[in-house]
Amino acid sequence: MDRARPLPEYLVRRYHGWKATTYAESANWYRRLAEEGQRPRAMVISCCDSRVHVTSIFGADEGEFFIHRNIAGLVPPYQPDGDLHGTSAAIEYAVTALNVSHLLIMSHSKCGGVAACDAKAAGKAPELEKGSFVGNWIDILKPGLDMVKDAAEEDRLTELEKAAVLVSMKNLMGFPFVSEAVDAGTLSVHGLWNDIGAGLLEVWDPAKNRFERI
């Protein structure tokens, strides 16, 4: 850690501003959260993209959502092979330890991870081939490519963003503790797509086999 540098000054100023306003106004609530632990009602799996702000979209307070973010907001297949699986570990903890009631998977417009998967499949992203962490990760979305093979070129990436949700939901149900909780009625799973520029939110409707605007 000999290359560490001081925290950027703008972050220091923002912290002091938060401590003097937001924290000061709700100090008792923060102390209660610290002492009693978290009891989130829902888990949200979304993209690392800095434009995706799930707590703002739903007006969530501290302690309300258990949030996990990764490239493209993907859920990998269930693989209890002893390797390191951060997303799978987060899902396991949320479902079996925190006992969340809802699990939301949210994709979004102009997703770089989804676009990278499409480019890699077309042989246009050599930097994502052997040795790339991102390249290996976005291979999770490969099954989604077949889902959008008939989509118009101008709609392809948007449809692939939505397909990413469906692939993740299918993978999610492969986790025994998830499927058992869903069958028991203690957990519900939801797929969402957010249009960042338009401020729109669509939810997957399995009865209609399509995404519907909320």
Backbone as CSV, one residue per row, in Angstrom:
resi,resn,N_x,N_y,N_z,CA_x,CA_y,CA_z,C_x,C_y,C_z
1,MET,0.814,-1.215,0.000,0.000,0.000,0.000,0.846,1.264,0.000
2,ASP,2.134,1.152,-0.391,3.002,2.321,-0.373,2.657,3.312,-1.475
3,ARG,1.766,2.933,-2.383,1.357,3.842,-3.455,0.049,4.563,-3.141
4,ALA,-0.462,4.369,-1.936,-1.729,5.006,-1.564,-1.584,6.519,-1.561
5,ARG,-2.641,7.196,-1.918,-2.659,8.652,-1.956,-3.788,9.159,-1.061
6,PRO,-3.728,10.411,-0.639,-4.800,10.966,0.187,-6.141,10.900,-0.532
7,LEU,-7.212,10.766,0.233,-8.552,10.765,-0.340,-8.787,12.085,-1.065
8,PRO,-9.362,12.062,-2.279,-9.614,13.309,-3.006,-10.389,14.313,-2.157
9,GLU,-10.001,15.566,-2.227,-10.565,16.595,-1.376,-12.075,16.750,-1.587
10,TYR,-12.547,16.577,-2.821,-13.976,16.755,-3.056,-14.796,15.699,-2.320
11,LEU,-14.224,14.499,-2.148,-14.919,13.462,-1.390,-14.917,13.791,0.100
12,VAL,-13.829,14.354,0.577,-13.761,14.766,1.979,-14.820,15.826,2.263
13,ARG,-14.944,16.802,1.373,-15.941,17.869,1.555,-17.354,17.300,1.532
14,ARG,-17.604,16.367,0.612,-18.943,15.781,0.530,-19.277,14.979,1.784
15,TYR,-18.273,14.275,2.312,-18.514,13.525,3.540,-18.900,14.462,4.681
16,HIS,-18.149,15.536,4.862,-18.448,16.471,5.952,-19.834,17.093,5.765
17,GLY,-20.210,17.343,4.502,-21.542,17.877,4.235,-22.627,16.888,4.614
18,TRP,-22.404,15.620,4.266,-23.367,14.567,4.616,-23.470,14.406,6.126
19,LYS,-22.330,14.401,6.809,-22.327,14.204,8.260,-23.057,15.337,8.973
20,ALA,-22.946,16.548,8.432,-23.552,17.710,9.075,-25.034,17.864,8.761
21,THR,-25.493,17.197,7.719,-26.898,17.364,7.314,-27.665,16.046,7.412
22,THR,-27.485,15.179,6.426,-28.238,13.924,6.362,-28.069,13.082,7.620
23,TYR,-26.825,12.881,8.038,-26.602,12.066,9.229,-27.134,12.752,10.482
24,ALA,-26.831,14.026,10.624,-27.246,14.756,11.828,-28.756,14.741,12.010
25,GLU,-29.496,14.786,10.886,-30.957,14.804,10.953,-31.540,13.435,11.301
26,SER,-30.773,12.372,11.077,-31.292,11.009,11.312,-30.310,10.170,12.117
27,ALA,-29.564,10.791,12.997,-28.526,10.084,13.748,-29.071,8.891,14.530
28,ASN,-30.236,9.058,15.127,-30.823,7.955,15.903,-31.119,6.749,15.028
29,TRP,-31.575,7.017,13.802,-31.879,5.940,12.861,-30.606,5.184,12.485
30,TYR,-29.526,5.906,12.225,-28.256,5.262,11.884,-27.739,4.432,13.056
31,ARG,-27.879,4.948,14.268,-27.432,4.196,15.444,-28.252,2.913,15.605
32,ARG,-29.537,3.026,15.331,-30.405,1.853,15.439,-30.016,0.794,14.406
33,LEU,-29.726,1.240,13.178,-29.291,0.307,12.144,-28.006,-0.402,12.568
34,ALA,-27.084,0.372,13.146,-25.802,-0.196,13.561,-25.970,-1.211,14.683
35,GLU,-26.853,-0.919,15.619,-27.016,-1.766,16.799,-27.877,-3.002,16.519
36,GLU,-28.920,-2.837,15.722,-29.862,-3.930,15.496,-29.548,-4.766,14.251
37,GLY,-28.645,-4.282,13.408,-28.312,-5.017,12.191,-29.297,-4.720,11.069
38,GLN,-29.004,-5.249,9.907,-29.844,-4.971,8.748,-30.988,-5.970,8.613
39,ARG,-32.115,-5.467,8.131,-33.275,-6.305,7.838,-33.886,-5.861,6.503
40,PRO,-33.128,-5.962,5.437,-33.646,-5.505,4.141,-34.824,-6.341,3.674
41,ARG,-35.774,-5.677,3.033,-36.937,-6.389,2.508,-36.666,-6.998,1.141
42,ALA,-35.692,-6.437,0.440,-35.439,-6.894,-0.930,-33.954,-6.889,-1.240
43,MET,-33.559,-7.771,-2.152,-32.223,-7.741,-2.735,-32.346,-7.231,-4.157
44,VAL,-31.404,-6.396,-4.558,-31.374,-5.893,-5.927,-30.031,-6.255,-6.540
45,ILE,-30.076,-6.884,-7.711,-28.867,-7.167,-8.474,-28.904,-6.262,-9.700
46,SER,-27.938,-5.372,-9.801,-27.933,-4.422,-10.908,-26.512,-4.231,-11.419
47,CYS,-26.382,-3.415,-12.439,-25.097,-3.185,-13.087,-24.222,-2.235,-12.269
48,CYS,-22.909,-2.358,-12.460,-21.962,-1.445,-11.814,-22.036,-0.034,-12.387
49,ASP,-22.670,0.122,-13.527,-22.736,1.415,-14.218,-23.100,2.537,-13.245
50,SER,-22.306,3.589,-13.238,-22.498,4.683,-12.283,-23.799,5.446,-12.504
51,ARG,-24.421,5.258,-13.680,-25.687,5.947,-13.954,-26.889,5.232,-13.359
52,VAL,-26.682,3.987,-12.919,-27.780,3.204,-12.358,-27.840,3.463,-10.851
53,HIS,-28.943,4.047,-10.397,-29.061,4.453,-8.994,-30.365,3.886,-8.442
54,VAL,-30.310,2.630,-8.067,-31.522,1.901,-7.675,-32.218,2.540,-6.473
55,THR,-31.457,2.956,-5.473,-32.082,3.528,-4.279,-32.833,4.811,-4.606
56,SER,-32.325,5.580,-5.563,-33.026,6.805,-5.957,-34.311,6.484,-6.700
57,ILE,-34.236,5.506,-7.600,-35.414,5.132,-8.394,-36.586,4.725,-7.499
58,PHE,-36.282,3.962,-6.451,-37.337,3.469,-5.573,-37.473,4.267,-4.278
59,GLY,-36.696,5.321,-4.142,-36.780,6.140,-2.937,-36.483,5.354,-1.677
60,ALA,-35.494,4.468,-1.748,-35.204,3.575,-0.628,-34.359,4.252,0.444
61,ASP,-34.633,3.899,1.685,-33.843,4.386,2.815,-32.703,3.422,3.117
62,GLU,-31.776,3.870,3.949,-30.699,3.000,4.389,-31.286,1.770,5.094
63,GLY,-30.731,0.615,4.796,-31.190,-0.605,5.435,-32.351,-1.287,4.741
64,GLU,-32.868,-0.678,3.669,-34.051,-1.248,3.012,-33.709,-2.237,1.910
65,PHE,-32.630,-1.972,1.162,-32.224,-2.843,0.060,-30.859,-3.461,0.336
66,PHE,-30.731,-4.753,0.027,-29.431,-5.423,0.001,-29.021,-5.408,-1.460
67,ILE,-27.986,-4.639,-1.797,-27.663,-4.393,-3.201,-26.351,-5.054,-3.599
68,HIS,-26.394,-5.751,-4.725,-25.189,-6.340,-5.307,-25.070,-5.844,-6.741
69,ARG,-23.891,-5.344,-7.100,-23.678,-4.823,-8.446,-22.512,-5.553,-9.103
70,ASN,-22.675,-5.836,-10.389,-21.590,-6.423,-11.165,-21.734,-5.982,-12.615
71,ILE,-20.789,-6.365,-13.452,-20.846,-5.988,-14.860,-22.116,-6.548,-15.501
72,ALA,-22.961,-5.646,-16.018,-24.213,-5.986,-16.715,-25.295,-6.548,-15.793
73,GLY,-25.060,-6.577,-14.485,-26.089,-7.048,-13.556,-26.484,-8.490,-13.782
74,LEU,-25.509,-9.346,-14.042,-25.786,-10.737,-14.401,-25.758,-11.682,-13.204
75,VAL,-26.541,-12.744,-13.300,-26.496,-13.840,-12.331,-25.886,-15.039,-13.044
76,PRO,-24.789,-15.574,-12.536,-24.160,-16.740,-13.174,-24.937,-18.011,-12.862
77,PRO,-24.669,-19.082,-13.575,-25.296,-20.363,-13.243,-24.834,-20.837,-11.866
78,TYR,-25.618,-21.672,-11.251,-25.276,-22.265,-9.958,-24.119,-23.232,-10.152
79,GLN,-22.968,-22.923,-9.540,-21.787,-23.769,-9.690,-21.082,-23.924,-8.340
80,PRO,-21.486,-24.890,-7.526,-20.850,-25.111,-6.220,-19.547,-25.876,-6.368
81,ASP,-18.561,-25.245,-7.033,-17.327,-25.935,-7.375,-16.144,-25.544,-6.500
82,GLY,-16.388,-24.724,-5.486,-15.306,-24.350,-4.602,-14.518,-23.139,-5.048
83,ASP,-14.810,-22.606,-6.238,-14.127,-21.403,-6.711,-14.733,-20.167,-6.053
84,LEU,-14.194,-19.013,-6.384,-14.678,-17.759,-5.808,-15.869,-17.249,-6.618
85,HIS,-17.013,-17.083,-5.974,-18.229,-16.649,-6.659,-18.895,-15.536,-5.845
86,GLY,-18.513,-14.304,-6.133,-19.035,-13.175,-5.355,-20.533,-12.985,-5.480
87,THR,-21.052,-13.049,-6.711,-22.487,-12.847,-6.913,-23.283,-13.973,-6.266
88,SER,-22.826,-15.199,-6.438,-23.524,-16.341,-5.844,-23.516,-16.259,-4.322
89,ALA,-22.400,-15.798,-3.758,-22.310,-15.651,-2.303,-23.296,-14.601,-1.799
90,ALA,-23.422,-13.502,-2.546,-24.350,-12.449,-2.145,-25.790,-12.944,-2.182
91,ILE,-26.124,-13.724,-3.213,-27.475,-14.279,-3.322,-27.750,-15.237,-2.172
92,GLU,-26.789,-16.109,-1.890,-26.956,-17.064,-0.801,-27.198,-16.337,0.526
93,TYR,-26.413,-15.310,0.787,-26.543,-14.586,2.053,-27.896,-13.877,2.136
94,ALA,-28.295,-13.262,1.038,-29.562,-12.531,1.040,-30.751,-13.450,1.288
95,VAL,-30.735,-14.623,0.659,-31.885,-15.529,0.730,-31.886,-16.374,1.995
96,THR,-30.721,-16.881,2.368,-30.691,-17.831,3.490,-30.404,-17.190,4.838
97,ALA,-29.732,-16.045,4.866,-29.400,-15.400,6.140,-30.281,-14.181,6.411
98,LEU,-30.458,-13.344,5.388,-31.268,-12.140,5.574,-32.756,-12.398,5.332
99,ASN,-33.062,-13.504,4.654,-34.452,-13.879,4.373,-35.226,-12.764,3.675
100,VAL,-34.621,-12.205,2.610,-35.319,-11.156,1.868,-36.593,-11.726,1.255
101,SER,-37.583,-10.870,1.094,-38.867,-11.305,0.542,-38.937,-11.154,-0.976
102,HIS,-38.100,-10.273,-1.508,-38.131,-9.999,-2.947,-36.708,-9.941,-3.489
103,LEU,-36.531,-10.425,-4.716,-35.234,-10.354,-5.370,-35.438,-9.748,-6.750
104,LEU,-34.836,-8.594,-6.975,-34.999,-7.854,-8.217,-33.712,-7.903,-9.034
105,ILE,-33.844,-8.217,-10.319,-32.718,-8.172,-11.248,-33.006,-7.050,-12.236
106,MET,-32.103,-6.059,-12.296,-32.390,-4.897,-13.129,-31.280,-4.626,-14.138
107,SER,-31.661,-4.584,-15.401,-30.776,-4.191,-16.478,-31.083,-2.741,-16.849
108,HIS,-30.337,-2.197,-17.800,-30.572,-0.780,-18.142,-30.157,-0.475,-19.577
109,SER,-30.582,0.661,-20.060,-30.267,1.100,-21.417,-28.795,1.460,-21.558
110,LYS,-28.287,1.335,-22.777,-26.902,1.693,-23.103,-25.892,0.986,-22.191
111,CYS,-26.140,-0.278,-21.892,-25.267,-1.040,-21.004,-23.985,-1.455,-21.734
112,GLY,-22.845,-1.020,-21.226,-21.578,-1.346,-21.858,-21.247,-2.820,-21.805
113,GLY,-21.633,-3.489,-20.718,-21.366,-4.913,-20.600,-22.127,-5.724,-21.631
114,VAL,-23.377,-5.363,-21.840,-24.204,-6.051,-22.838,-23.653,-5.796,-24.237
115,ALA,-23.283,-4.551,-24.520,-22.705,-4.216,-25.823,-21.399,-4.975,-26.046
116,ALA,-20.625,-5.162,-24.983,-19.370,-5.895,-25.089,-19.611,-7.361,-25.438
117,CYS,-20.646,-7.948,-24.861,-20.988,-9.337,-25.179,-21.336,-9.470,-26.649
118,ASP,-22.109,-8.531,-27.162,-22.503,-8.549,-28.571,-21.281,-8.387,-29.470
119,ALA,-20.393,-7.462,-29.090,-19.194,-7.225,-29.887,-18.262,-8.430,-29.871
120,LYS,-18.124,-9.061,-28.716,-17.269,-10.236,-28.612,-17.795,-11.372,-29.479
121,ALA,-19.103,-11.559,-29.454,-19.715,-12.627,-30.247,-19.507,-12.400,-31.742
122,ALA,-19.404,-11.124,-32.128,-19.210,-10.779,-33.542,-17.737,-10.735,-33.915
123,GLY,-16.859,-11.057,-32.963,-15.426,-11.047,-33.235,-14.848,-9.655,-33.344
124,LYS,-15.523,-8.672,-32.731,-15.085,-7.278,-32.831,-14.452,-6.745,-31.550
125,ALA,-14.145,-7.640,-30.621,-13.572,-7.192,-29.343,-12.451,-8.137,-28.921
126,PRO,-11.322,-8.113,-29.624,-10.222,-9.024,-29.294,-9.684,-8.820,-27.882
127,GLU,-9.869,-7.617,-27.340,-9.388,-7.344,-25.978,-10.172,-8.113,-24.924
128,LEU,-11.319,-8.675,-25.317,-12.154,-9.421,-24.382,-11.949,-10.931,-24.481
129,GLU,-10.986,-11.318,-25.277,-10.729,-12.746,-25.429,-9.890,-13.266,-24.262
130,LYS,-9.137,-14.279,-24.453,-8.422,-14.989,-23.395,-7.698,-14.041,-22.431
131,GLY,-7.960,-14.235,-21.144,-7.285,-13.455,-20.115,-8.065,-12.258,-19.610
132,SER,-9.184,-11.944,-20.236,-9.972,-10.785,-19.811,-11.018,-11.200,-18.780
133,PHE,-10.991,-10.577,-17.624,-12.007,-10.850,-16.610,-13.394,-10.470,-17.131
134,VAL,-13.480,-9.303,-17.777,-14.763,-8.850,-18.315,-15.251,-9.814,-19.393
135,GLY,-14.336,-10.217,-20.278,-14.714,-11.127,-21.357,-15.260,-12.442,-20.840
136,ASN,-14.626,-12.989,-19.816,-15.113,-14.241,-19.224,-16.469,-14.050,-18.573
137,TRP,-16.637,-12.924,-17.894,-17.883,-12.678,-17.158,-19.078,-12.536,-18.102
138,ILE,-18.919,-11.761,-19.162,-20.058,-11.503,-20.048,-20.445,-12.725,-20.871
139,ASP,-19.631,-13.777,-20.834,-20.041,-15.022,-21.501,-21.299,-15.601,-20.860
140,ILE,-21.601,-15.166,-19.640,-22.846,-15.592,-18.985,-24.043,-15.255,-19.864
141,LEU,-23.909,-14.161,-20.627,-25.032,-13.671,-21.439,-25.155,-14.365,-22.789
142,LYS,-24.249,-15.269,-23.109,-24.276,-15.934,-24.419,-25.654,-16.497,-24.797
143,PRO,-26.369,-17.168,-23.869,-27.688,-17.694,-24.241,-28.654,-16.606,-24.711
144,GLY,-28.425,-15.379,-24.285,-29.303,-14.287,-24.688,-29.152,-13.915,-26.147
145,LEU,-28.013,-14.248,-26.745,-27.788,-13.913,-28.152,-28.796,-14.615,-29.056
146,ASP,-29.147,-15.850,-28.712,-30.144,-16.575,-29.506,-31.522,-15.948,-29.360
147,MET,-31.782,-15.340,-28.211,-33.088,-14.717,-27.975,-33.320,-13.496,-28.865
148,VAL,-32.236,-12.876,-29.325,-32.386,-11.625,-30.091,-31.936,-11.773,-31.542
149,LYS,-31.761,-12.999,-32.003,-31.232,-13.217,-33.352,-32.150,-12.671,-34.442
150,ASP,-33.437,-12.534,-34.142,-34.378,-12.028,-35.148,-34.731,-10.557,-34.927
151,ALA,-34.100,-9.911,-33.965,-34.404,-8.507,-33.661,-33.836,-7.601,-34.742
152,ALA,-34.539,-6.500,-35.004,-34.041,-5.506,-35.947,-32.730,-4.933,-35.420
153,GLU,-31.820,-4.584,-36.315,-30.491,-4.141,-35.905,-30.550,-2.970,-34.941
154,GLU,-31.482,-2.035,-35.179,-31.576,-0.855,-34.317,-32.130,-1.179,-32.929
155,ASP,-32.762,-2.339,-32.803,-33.337,-2.741,-31.508,-32.520,-3.819,-30.810
156,ARG,-31.484,-4.287,-31.474,-30.763,-5.479,-31.006,-30.202,-5.331,-29.588
157,LEU,-29.489,-4.235,-29.327,-28.860,-4.090,-28.018,-29.881,-3.900,-26.906
158,THR,-30.946,-3.173,-27.190,-32.005,-3.007,-26.186,-32.635,-4.354,-25.854
159,GLU,-32.886,-5.140,-26.888,-33.466,-6.460,-26.668,-32.495,-7.375,-25.923
160,LEU,-31.185,-7.207,-26.189,-30.194,-8.027,-25.499,-30.092,-7.615,-24.034
161,GLU,-30.269,-6.327,-23.747,-30.298,-5.868,-22.353,-31.433,-6.530,-21.588
162,LYS,-32.562,-6.650,-22.250,-33.710,-7.293,-21.610,-33.507,-8.809,-21.532
163,ALA,-32.871,-9.369,-22.545,-32.569,-10.801,-22.520,-31.632,-11.135,-21.373
164,ALA,-30.754,-10.188,-21.030,-29.836,-10.407,-19.911,-30.608,-10.661,-18.619
165,VAL,-31.724,-9.977,-18.461,-32.562,-10.174,-17.281,-33.146,-11.579,-17.283
166,LEU,-33.610,-12.017,-18.434,-34.231,-13.341,-18.523,-33.218,-14.455,-18.296
167,VAL,-32.012,-14.282,-18.847,-30.950,-15.266,-18.620,-30.622,-15.338,-17.134
168,SER,-30.529,-14.178,-16.504,-30.204,-14.141,-15.077,-31.314,-14.745,-14.227
169,MET,-32.554,-14.484,-14.580,-33.673,-15.060,-13.827,-33.672,-16.577,-13.945
170,LYS,-33.374,-17.080,-15.135,-33.310,-18.532,-15.321,-32.175,-19.123,-14.489
171,ASN,-31.007,-18.475,-14.526,-29.876,-18.956,-13.733,-30.191,-18.906,-12.244
172,LEU,-30.871,-17.852,-11.843,-31.207,-17.677,-10.432,-32.042,-18.839,-9.907
173,MET,-32.977,-19.290,-10.717,-33.837,-20.391,-10.289,-33.090,-21.715,-10.208
174,GLY,-31.849,-21.740,-10.707,-31.026,-22.937,-10.589,-30.368,-23.067,-9.224
175,PHE,-30.440,-22.016,-8.399,-29.919,-22.079,-7.035,-30.975,-22.768,-6.169
176,PRO,-30.679,-23.920,-5.594,-31.691,-24.681,-4.845,-32.400,-23.867,-3.773
177,PHE,-31.648,-23.073,-3.020,-32.268,-22.308,-1.937,-33.166,-21.196,-2.460
178,VAL,-32.933,-20.749,-3.695,-33.816,-19.754,-4.306,-35.112,-20.414,-4.766
179,SER,-34.988,-21.501,-5.521,-36.191,-22.177,-6.025,-37.055,-22.701,-4.887
180,GLU,-36.410,-23.163,-3.818,-37.177,-23.648,-2.665,-37.949,-22.517,-1.996
181,ALA,-37.320,-21.346,-1.879,-37.991,-20.203,-1.265,-39.131,-19.698,-2.132
182,VAL,-38.923,-19.719,-3.453,-39.989,-19.299,-4.373,-41.160,-20.273,-4.280
183,ASP,-40.866,-21.570,-4.279,-41.931,-22.575,-4.184,-42.682,-22.475,-2.858
184,ALA,-41.977,-22.075,-1.812,-42.608,-21.951,-0.494,-43.394,-20.654,-0.348
185,GLY,-43.246,-19.770,-1.320,-43.979,-18.513,-1.266,-43.348,-17.458,-0.376
186,THR,-42.097,-17.681,0.035,-41.425,-16.710,0.906,-40.530,-15.758,0.126
187,LEU,-40.360,-16.008,-1.174,-39.514,-15.162,-2.016,-40.154,-14.976,-3.375
188,SER,-40.147,-13.739,-3.857,-40.608,-13.457,-5.221,-39.451,-12.894,-6.021
189,VAL,-39.384,-13.249,-7.301,-38.305,-12.812,-8.183,-38.893,-11.927,-9.278
190,HIS,-38.217,-10.801,-9.547,-38.722,-9.837,-10.519,-37.609,-9.382,-11.450
191,GLY,-37.945,-9.200,-12.725,-36.998,-8.717,-13.717,-37.379,-7.322,-14.170
192,LEU,-36.405,-6.413,-14.215,-36.668,-5.018,-14.554,-35.671,-4.505,-15.584
193,TRP,-36.119,-3.543,-16.383,-35.231,-2.849,-17.324,-35.488,-1.359,-17.189
194,ASN,-34.402,-0.596,-17.028,-34.486,0.850,-16.802,-33.936,1.610,-18.003
195,ASP,-34.764,2.476,-18.574,-34.305,3.402,-19.608,-33.792,4.643,-18.895
196,ILE,-32.491,4.794,-18.827,-31.887,5.865,-18.038,-32.309,7.244,-18.536
197,GLY,-32.193,7.475,-19.843,-32.478,8.795,-20.394,-33.921,9.217,-20.271
198,ALA,-34.832,8.267,-20.414,-36.259,8.582,-20.365,-36.844,8.427,-18.967
199,GLY,-36.055,7.876,-18.037,-36.573,7.665,-16.690,-37.679,6.637,-16.629
200,LEU,-37.638,5.671,-17.535,-38.689,4.656,-17.604,-38.242,3.361,-16.946
201,LEU,-39.214,2.625,-16.441,-38.948,1.328,-15.818,-39.942,0.324,-16.370
202,GLU,-39.422,-0.798,-16.866,-40.258,-1.871,-17.370,-40.049,-3.117,-16.516
203,VAL,-41.111,-3.877,-16.318,-41.036,-5.089,-15.514,-41.451,-6.292,-16.364
204,TRP,-40.778,-7.410,-16.167,-41.089,-8.618,-16.918,-42.398,-9.194,-16.426
205,ASP,-43.328,-9.411,-17.376,-44.621,-10.005,-17.067,-44.644,-11.410,-17.656
206,PRO,-44.466,-12.443,-16.835,-44.406,-13.813,-17.367,-45.719,-14.253,-18.016
207,ALA,-46.825,-13.702,-17.563,-48.115,-14.084,-18.143,-48.235,-13.598,-19.584
208,LYS,-47.663,-12.422,-19.863,-47.715,-11.857,-21.209,-46.441,-12.130,-22.002
209,ASN,-45.436,-12.714,-21.339,-44.173,-13.059,-21.978,-43.493,-11.838,-22.599
210,ARG,-43.523,-10.735,-21.862,-42.897,-9.507,-22.359,-42.690,-8.519,-21.207
211,PHE,-41.883,-7.505,-21.475,-41.687,-6.438,-20.517,-42.801,-5.415,-20.671
212,GLU,-43.325,-4.951,-19.538,-44.399,-3.965,-19.539,-43.943,-2.726,-18.779
213,ARG,-44.249,-1.553,-19.318,-43.884,-0.311,-18.644,-44.709,-0.141,-17.366
214,ILE,-44.030,0.237,-16.293,-44.727,0.504,-15.035,-45.376,1.880,-15.090
